[in-house]
Amino acid sequence: MTEVTTLFFDVGGVVLTNGWDRGQRRRAVEHFALDWEEFSDRHDMVASQLETGTLTLGEYLERTVFYRPREFDPEAFTAYIQEQSQALPGMLELLGDLTATGRYYMATLNNESAELNRHRIETFGLRGYFDAFFSSSSLGVKKPDKAIYDMALAITMRSPGETVFIDDRELNLHCASLEGMRTVLHRDADQLRHDLGAMGVEI
């Protein structure tokens, strides 16, 4: 079997908590006393634009929250979103161990708005672990679209068989496997250590 040279990691749900998922949105709606159905309808209509970089976070908030006067400002809402991000147990330590080997090209491959992606990279020091960041907001396409996997492989000049893609969603993994990438379904750091080791990845 081809030796693994490259590891692609999802961020939300693998390295960190999700950035802006349904549960986080519901808590924000409750915190700021918004109407859930109204917010959800507006979110659903523009979420894809936010994640593929055709809307900024500020423009997204204009369309979903600040289309009418509020008793709070966009800065307060943005700060609330940012505060939801946490590192998942053991994952930064695992990334550090992988980085320390010097054997692997490490990259992220995730769906996220540009502003939130940058905030999370900077807040959690992810530049210390990853060589590149392939975000949907930069590439203009998101998982599980075939094109995002093809772009990541083409830009890194890797063949699919020498890569492993780690994600917490089976559909994303299935679509990556159709491109020839090896995959691991992430549940927690201990399981990921075991599964990567079984693939011959040195940790």
Secondary structure as UniProt FT lines:
FT   STRAND          6..9
FT   TURN            13..15
FT   HELIX           22..31
FT   TURN            32..33
FT   HELIX           36..51
FT   TURN            52..53
FT   HELIX           57..64
FT   TURN            65..67
FT   HELIX           74..83
FT   TURN            89..90
FT   HELIX           91..101
FT   STRAND          105..110
FT   HELIX           114..123
FT   TURN            124..125
FT   HELIX           126..128
FT   STRAND          132..135
FT   HELIX           136..139
FT   TURN            143..144
FT   HELIX           146..156
FT   HELIX           160..162
FT   STRAND          163..167
FT   HELIX           170..178
FT   TURN            179..180
FT   STRAND          182..185
FT   HELIX           189..198
FT   TURN            199..200
//
